[in-house]
Amino acid sequence: MMEAYKEGKIRAIGVSNFYPDRLIDFCQFQKVIPAVNQVETHPFQQQKAAHEFMKKYGVQHESWGPFAEGRKDMFTNPAIKVIGDKYSKSVAQVILRFLIQSDVVVIPKTTHKERMAENLNVFDFSLKEEDMKAIASLDTQESAFFSHYDPATVELITGLS
C-alpha cells in the first residue's frame, strides 16, 4: 500500500478497527498516516476516546455499522424516537445526524431505495445541544457485536482457530 501511494497509484490509505493503541503505533512508525479509520460507531458505542486520538493524528473517524444492524433495539429506542419526533425525522436520520455532527463519517448500509433517500435527507436540520447530550448519554462503550480485544474472537475472525 505504501509503495502504491508513493507511486501515485492511490491517493490515500485507510485502516479499519484500529483502536487507539494500534492507531498510535501505526501513525508513529509509518510514513503515511491513514486518511480514515473505520471502527464500529453508533449511539451505543460512540468511540469517544478513539475519536480524540484520531483527531490528534489527523485521521478521519468513519463509522461501520452506524445503526448497529438494528441490535439493542436501535430503531425503537425511546430517547432517539422522541428526538426524531421533535424534528419530524426518523430514528435512522437522527442517528446519522448525531454522528455527522460528532465529526464521524457515515456510510449507512441499505438495499432499499426509500431508505437510501431517507438516509441522504439529513442535511436540512441540526440537532440541538441538549439532543446531542441525550444521545451521547446512551453510550455503553461496548460493541453491539463482539469484543475486538478478545483473543478467541480475533482468532475466529481471522480464521486462525
DRENTI-960165 format. One record per residue: residue number from 1; y, x, z of N, C-alpha, C, O in turn. Coordinates in steps of 0.001 Angstrom, whole numbers, plus 500000, padded with zeros to 6 digits. Example, Ala and Ser with C-alpha at 12.3 -4.5 7.8 and 13.67 -1.06 7.14 Angstrom:
2
[rec 1,[494310,513190,507800],[495500,512300,507800],[496700,513200,507800],[496681,514236,508465]],
[rec 2,[497750,512850,507080],[498940,513670,507140],[500030,512900,507870],[501138,513409,508039]],
//
This chain:
161
[rec 1,[498808,500833,500000],[500000,500000,500000],[501255,500877,500000],[502224,500604,499291]],
[rec 2,[501214,501928,500806],[502381,502821,500869],[502623,503488,499512],[503768,503620,499078]],
[rec 3,[501555,503904,498852],[501685,504534,497539],[502261,503544,496526],[503160,503889,495759]],
[rec 4,[501750,502331,496525],[502244,501303,495609],[503719,501019,495870],[504486,500809,494931]],
[rec 5,[504116,501011,497129],[505521,500788,497494],[506391,501937,496972],[507424,501706,496344]],
[rec 6,[505967,503161,497234],[506729,504342,496793],[506857,504409,495283],[507876,504865,494764]],
[rec 7,[505829,503959,494572],[505836,503966,493111],[506597,502777,492529],[506727,502665,491309]],
[rec 8,[507100,501886,493387],[507862,500737,492924],[507011,499610,492379],[507531,498685,491756]],
[rec 9,[505711,499677,492605],[504816,498626,492124],[504906,497366,492981],[504616,496268,492506]],
[rec 10,[505300,497520,494215],[505531,496385,495111],[506875,496593,495802],[507320,497728,495971]],
[rec 11,[507514,495510,496197],[508836,495603,496815],[508805,495571,498329],[509779,495950,498980]],
[rec 12,[507702,495125,498894],[507636,495012,500352],[506180,495023,500798],[505262,494739,500029]],
[rec 13,[506009,495358,502058],[504697,495323,502691],[504809,494383,503885],[505781,494439,504638]],
[rec 14,[503826,493531,504052],[503795,492644,505209],[502515,492859,505982],[501536,493391,505459]],
[rec 15,[502532,492441,507228],[501346,492528,508072],[501090,491154,508687],[501943,490267,508648]],
[rec 16,[499911,491006,509245],[499542,489743,509865],[498842,490025,511184],[498030,490944,511291]],
[rec 17,[499169,489220,512181],[498555,489314,513512],[498785,490654,514189],[497926,491125,514935]],
[rec 18,[499929,491273,513940],[500297,492493,514646],[501105,492084,515869],[502285,491748,515767]],
[rec 19,[500459,492117,517017],[501151,491789,518258],[501982,492988,518675],[501792,494073,518125]],
[rec 20,[502897,492836,519627],[503873,493890,519902],[503309,495306,519998],[503898,496234,519443]],
[rec 21,[502199,495493,520678],[501663,496853,520817],[501296,497458,519467],[501616,498618,519204]],
[rec 22,[500627,496686,518607],[500224,497184,517283],[501422,497336,516355],[501481,498279,515566]],
[rec 23,[502385,496407,516444],[503564,496477,515581],[504393,497715,515900],[504829,498425,514994]],
[rec 24,[504607,497972,517177],[505376,499152,517572],[504674,500419,517087],[505311,501311,516527]],
[rec 25,[503382,500494,517301],[502601,501640,516854],[502759,501829,515347],[503015,502939,514881]],
[rec 26,[502608,500762,514599],[502721,500826,513144],[504117,501293,512727],[504252,502202,511908]],
[rec 27,[505149,500671,513291],[506528,500990,512908],[506911,502426,513252],[507673,503059,512520]],
[rec 28,[506396,502933,514344],[506772,504278,514751],[506024,505370,513993],[506462,506520,513986]],
[rec 29,[504911,505035,513358],[504122,506064,512696],[503968,505864,511194],[503193,506573,510552]],
[rec 30,[504691,504915,510632],[504664,504707,509186],[506073,504860,508635],[507050,504596,509337]],
[rec 31,[506179,505278,507403],[507491,505467,506786],[508104,504167,506298],[509324,504053,506178]],
[rec 32,[507255,503185,506017],[507737,501890,505526],[507498,500839,506602],[506361,500597,507007]],
[rec 33,[508573,500223,507056],[508485,499154,508058],[508076,497872,507338],[508620,497571,506276]],
[rec 34,[507131,497109,507890],[506743,495860,507225],[507924,494890,507127],[508738,494791,508046]],
[rec 35,[508002,494192,506023],[509064,493201,505833],[508825,491981,506714],[509767,491409,507261]],
[rec 36,[507558,491586,506851],[507210,490418,507651],[505972,490708,508491],[505155,491571,508169]],
[rec 37,[505869,489957,509572],[504665,489951,510399],[504310,488493,510606],[505045,487750,511257]],
[rec 38,[503192,488094,510055],[502767,486703,510137],[501831,486540,511332],[500740,487110,511362]],
[rec 39,[502271,485755,512313],[501477,485512,513519],[501456,484017,513828],[502353,483273,513433]],
[rec 40,[500425,483599,514535],[500323,482195,514939],[501564,481826,515746],[501818,482388,516812]],
[rec 41,[502320,480889,515230],[503557,480479,515902],[503768,478989,515675],[503786,478513,514540]],
[rec 42,[503927,478266,516773],[504176,476820,516744],[504736,476451,518114],[504852,477327,518971]],
[rec 43,[505085,475196,518352],[505696,474843,519645],[504874,475219,520877],[505445,475440,521945]],
[rec 44,[503558,475295,520754],[502733,475613,521920],[502421,477104,522037],[501884,477540,523056]],
[rec 45,[502745,477884,521022],[502542,479346,521009],[503734,479929,520249],[503642,480213,519055]],
[rec 46,[504844,480102,520953],[506107,480444,520297],[506318,481935,520060],[507216,482316,519310]],
[rec 47,[505516,482771,520678],[505591,484220,520434],[506971,484802,520743],[507476,485635,519991]],
[rec 48,[507573,484371,521835],[508933,484815,522157],[509024,486325,522362],[509943,486956,521840]],
[rec 49,[508103,486912,523102],[508138,488360,523333],[507900,489104,522023],[508604,490067,521715]],
[rec 50,[506912,488660,521254],[506625,489295,519963],[507841,489182,519043],[508164,490122,518317]],
[rec 51,[508505,488044,519076],[509689,487807,518242],[510773,488844,518536],[511400,489374,517618]],
[rec 52,[510985,489124,519800],[512022,490096,520176],[511693,491490,519651],[512589,492209,519208]],
[rec 53,[510434,491876,519696],[510057,493182,519149],[510174,493207,517638],[510558,494226,517064]],
[rec 54,[509847,492096,516983],[510018,492045,515538],[511490,492231,515177],[511822,492979,514257]],
[rec 55,[512361,491550,515901],[513800,491705,515660],[514224,493161,515868],[514956,493728,515056]],
[rec 56,[513757,493749,516954],[514131,495130,517283],[513763,496094,516158],[514515,497024,515870]],
[rec 57,[512619,495880,515523],[512151,496781,514478],[512501,496302,513066],[512081,496914,512084]],
[rec 58,[513259,495224,512961],[513691,494739,511661],[512596,494095,510837],[512618,494162,509608]],
[rec 59,[511636,493470,511506],[510513,492809,510849],[510719,491294,510974],[510940,490787,512074]],
[rec 60,[510646,490581,509862],[510828,489129,509885],[509596,488445,510458],[508472,488692,510021]],
[rec 61,[509821,487592,511429],[508758,486797,512052],[508416,485637,511115],[509289,484857,510734]],
[rec 62,[507141,485533,510751],[506669,484437,509913],[505526,483723,510618],[504631,484365,511168]],
[rec 63,[505557,482417,510600],[504529,481614,511264],[503355,481351,510346],[503528,480930,509203]],
[rec 64,[502163,481601,510851],[500988,480986,510229],[500583,479865,511174],[500556,480039,512392]],
[rec 65,[500281,478751,510612],[499891,477589,511425],[501041,476973,512191],[500904,476748,513394]],
[rec 66,[502193,476681,511544],[503316,476104,512289],[503000,474754,512943],[503686,474326,513871]],
[rec 67,[501948,474092,512442],[501531,472815,513028],[500256,472955,513851],[499705,471954,514309]],
[rec 68,[499779,474183,514045],[498543,474453,514804],[497385,473611,514280],[496475,473241,515022]],
[rec 69,[497442,473315,512976],[496419,472481,512336],[496194,471171,513093],[495087,470632,513105]],
[rec 70,[497250,470670,513720],[497185,469400,514434],[496522,469472,515798],[496386,468454,516475]],
[rec 71,[496112,470658,516206],[495456,470796,517511],[496432,470442,518636],[497647,470393,518445]],
[rec 72,[495862,470203,519795],[496621,469871,521012],[497520,468649,520789],[498604,468552,521365]],
[rec 73,[497062,467737,519960],[497812,466501,519656],[499242,466786,519194],[500184,466088,519568]],
[rec 74,[499378,467822,518378],[500687,468269,517906],[501516,467132,517308],[502697,466997,517626]],
[rec 75,[500909,466316,516445],[501685,465309,515719],[501968,464043,516516],[502671,463151,516043]],
[rec 76,[501416,463966,517733],[501705,462814,518582],[502363,463235,519896],[502440,462448,520839]],
[rec 77,[502831,464472,519951],[503462,464962,521173],[504681,464096,521504],[505598,463977,520692]],
[rec 78,[504689,463493,522695],[505781,462564,523022],[507163,463214,523041],[508134,462598,522601]],
[rec 79,[507270,464437,523538],[508580,465099,523606],[509135,465349,522208],[510321,465129,521961]],
[rec 80,[508290,465805,521300],[508746,466075,519940],[509020,464768,519204],[509946,464687,518398]],
[rec 81,[508215,463748,519480],[508400,462436,518849],[509762,461844,519217],[510462,461310,518356]],
[rec 82,[510134,461938,520490],[511443,461418,520935],[512575,462125,520195],[513541,461493,519770]],
[rec 83,[512446,463431,520049],[513475,464195,519329],[513508,463771,517868],[514586,463599,517298]],
[rec 84,[512344,463601,517258],[512292,463152,515871],[512952,461799,515675],[513693,461592,514714]],
[rec 85,[512680,460881,516588],[513289,459547,516508],[514812,459635,516574],[515512,458890,515888]],
[rec 86,[515313,460533,517388],[516759,460721,517556],[517427,461119,516239],[518560,460719,515971]],
[rec 87,[516730,461902,515420],[517283,462389,514153],[516717,461638,512941],[517033,461982,511802]],
[rec 88,[515889,460622,513176],[515185,459902,512101],[514352,460861,511258],[514371,460813,510028]],
[rec 89,[513623,461732,511949],[512769,462726,511311],[511372,462648,511899],[511182,462164,513015]],
[rec 90,[510401,463127,511142],[509017,463139,511622],[508816,464284,512610],[509646,465187,512718]],
[rec 91,[507711,464228,513318],[507354,465317,514233],[507248,466624,513450],[507735,467659,513904]],
[rec 92,[506619,466582,512286],[506471,467787,511465],[507829,468373,511096],[508017,469588,511151]],
[rec 93,[508764,467529,510726],[510096,468010,510362],[510807,468639,511555],[511490,469653,511408]],
[rec 94,[510653,468053,512717],[511274,468617,513929],[510673,469983,514236],[511391,470917,514590]],
[rec 95,[509362,470097,514099],[508700,471378,514360],[509212,472447,513390],[509545,473558,513804]],
[rec 96,[509273,472113,512121],[509765,473084,511139],[511212,473471,511424],[511580,474643,511345]],
[rec 97,[512021,472482,511754],[513439,472766,512043],[513567,473655,513282],[514383,474576,513301]],
[rec 98,[512769,473383,514311],[512777,474202,515526],[512451,475659,515187],[513137,476576,515639]],
[rec 99,[511415,475863,514400],[511029,477232,514054],[512092,477908,513194],[512413,479075,513416]],
[rec 100,[512634,477198,512229],[513686,477764,511382],[514894,478153,512228],[515441,479244,512064]],
[rec 101,[515311,477275,513124],[516454,477582,513988],[516137,478710,514971],[517046,479322,515532]],
[rec 102,[514853,478982,515178],[514431,480091,516038],[514257,481377,515231],[513732,482364,515745]],
[rec 103,[514691,481368,513978],[514618,482523,513074],[513183,482910,512751],[512845,484091,512668]],
[rec 104,[512347,481895,512570],[510958,482101,512178],[510774,481501,510782],[511110,480340,510548]],
[rec 105,[510243,482293,509870],[509943,481795,508529],[508705,480914,508622],[507732,481270,509286]],
[rec 106,[508742,479780,507964],[507613,478850,507993],[507135,478559,506579],[507933,478372,505661]],
[rec 107,[505833,478525,506425],[505220,478101,505170],[504134,477106,505544],[502970,477475,505701]],
[rec 108,[504520,475831,505687],[503540,474827,506110],[502507,474555,505030],[502816,474527,503838]],
[rec 109,[501284,474359,505471],[500181,474095,504548],[499977,472586,504410],[499846,471865,505399]],
[rec 110,[499953,472140,503176],[499588,470764,502881],[499179,470671,501420],[499612,471469,500589]],
[rec 111,[498360,469709,501123],[497974,469451,499738],[498505,468098,499269],[498239,467680,498142]],
[rec 112,[499250,467422,500129],[499779,466096,499823],[501232,466196,499350],[502074,466762,500047]],
[rec 113,[501522,465651,498175],[502871,465723,497608],[503931,465152,498543],[505006,465729,498705]],
[rec 114,[503615,464006,499158],[504614,463363,500021],[504928,464238,501245],[506066,464260,501715]],
[rec 115,[503935,464948,501753],[504181,465845,502892],[504947,467089,502448],[505763,467620,503202]],
[rec 116,[504686,467552,501230],[505456,468685,500705],[506934,468330,500644],[507791,469110,501059]],
[rec 117,[507220,467149,500123],[508608,466691,500038],[509209,466555,501438],[510352,466950,501669]],
[rec 118,[508446,466002,502356],[508913,465848,503734],[509192,467204,504371],[510205,467380,505048]],
[rec 119,[508297,468156,504154],[508462,469485,504739],[509693,470212,504206],[510263,471055,504899]],
[rec 120,[510102,469895,502992],[511306,470508,502424],[512584,469837,502923],[513667,470415,502839]],
[rec 121,[512456,468642,503430],[513617,467864,503857],[513970,468164,505325],[514011,467264,506164]],
[rec 122,[514222,469438,505607],[514555,469835,506988],[515881,470582,507075],[516216,471138,508121]],
[rec 123,[516631,470595,505981],[517877,471354,505966],[519115,470469,506049],[520238,470949,505892]],
[rec 124,[518911,469172,506297],[520040,468252,506394],[520346,467867,507838],[521107,466932,508089]],
[rec 125,[519748,468594,508792],[520039,468335,510203],[519802,469613,511002],[519103,470522,510555]],
[rec 126,[520388,469664,512168],[520174,470776,513097],[519851,470194,514455],[520426,469188,514871]],
[rec 127,[518928,470834,515136],[518592,470402,516494],[519673,470878,517447],[520165,472002,517345]],
[rec 128,[520029,470008,518368],[520997,470385,519395],[520324,471290,520419],[519098,471333,520524]],
[rec 129,[521136,472000,521160],[520629,472969,522136],[519654,472340,523126],[518643,472955,523468]],
[rec 130,[519938,471135,523589],[519033,470501,524556],[517672,470177,523924],[516646,470205,524603]],
[rec 131,[517673,469871,522625],[516414,469612,521919],[515631,470908,521731],[514410,470932,521881]],
[rec 132,[516339,471978,521404],[515700,473295,521278],[515051,473686,522610],[513927,474186,522636]],
[rec 133,[515756,473457,523696],[515219,473797,525020],[514010,472931,525375],[513047,473412,525972]],
[rec 134,[514068,471660,525008],[512938,470766,525300],[511675,471233,524576],[510589,471237,525155]],
[rec 135,[511821,471620,523327],[510658,472112,522575],[510235,473476,523105],[509040,473753,523210]],
[rec 136,[511190,474326,523437],[510864,475646,523993],[510033,475517,525265],[509195,476372,525549]],
[rec 137,[510260,474466,526020],[509525,474278,527279],[508046,473919,527048],[507261,473926,527996]],
[rec 138,[507664,473610,525815],[506270,473261,525507],[505383,474494,525332],[504164,474371,525208]],
[rec 139,[505986,475669,525323],[505253,476908,525063],[504226,477190,526161],[504592,477369,527323]],
[rec 140,[502955,477229,525797],[501884,477569,526744],[501527,479050,526678],[500791,479561,527522]],
[rec 141,[502062,479737,525655],[501800,481159,525422],[500319,481442,525194],[499829,482530,525497]],
[rec 142,[499621,480458,524659],[498197,480603,524353],[497923,480113,522942],[498535,479156,522467]],
[rec 143,[497007,480779,522295],[496607,480392,520947],[495969,479004,520966],[495287,478628,521919]],
[rec 144,[496202,478269,519913],[495527,476983,519747],[494148,477193,519129],[493382,476240,518988]],
[rec 145,[493828,478424,518763],[492600,478727,518043],[491657,479633,518836],[490530,479238,519135]],
[rec 146,[492101,480829,519174],[491253,481806,519865],[492121,482951,520358],[493277,483079,519954]],
[rec 147,[491570,483775,521223],[492294,484941,521718],[492116,486108,520752],[490995,486519,520455]],
[rec 148,[493226,486627,520274],[493191,487791,519396],[492859,489066,520169],[492552,490099,519574]],
[rec 149,[492923,488987,521472],[492650,490156,522311],[491205,490215,522789],[490794,491207,523390]],
[rec 150,[490431,489169,522530],[489044,489126,522963],[488186,489937,521995],[488071,489567,520826]],
[rec 151,[487572,491050,522461],[486780,491891,521570],[485689,491127,520820],[485462,491391,519639]],
[rec 152,[485013,490193,521476],[483944,489436,520822],[484506,488591,519666],[483874,488471,518617]],
[rec 153,[485679,488016,519864],[486310,487231,518815],[486699,488122,517638],[486478,487764,516481]],
[rec 154,[487271,489265,517936],[487668,490196,516876],[486448,490636,516067],[486502,490696,514839]],
[rec 155,[485348,490943,516758],[484124,491337,516048],[483593,490192,515188],[483134,490414,514068]],
[rec 156,[483656,488980,515708],[483200,487815,514952],[484021,487641,513680],[483476,487432,512596]],
[rec 157,[485337,487730,513828],[486235,487535,512688],[486049,488637,511654],[486049,488374,510452]],
[rec 158,[485895,489840,512111],[485768,490969,511167],[484345,491138,510653],[484090,491984,509796]],
[rec 159,[483424,490344,511169],[482047,490388,510700],[481257,491576,511206],[480247,491951,510611]],
[rec 160,[481709,492175,512304],[481027,493357,512834],[479951,493043,513862],[479152,493907,514225]],
[rec 161,[479937,491804,514326],[478952,491499,515383],[477625,491084,514804],[476689,490793,515550]],
//
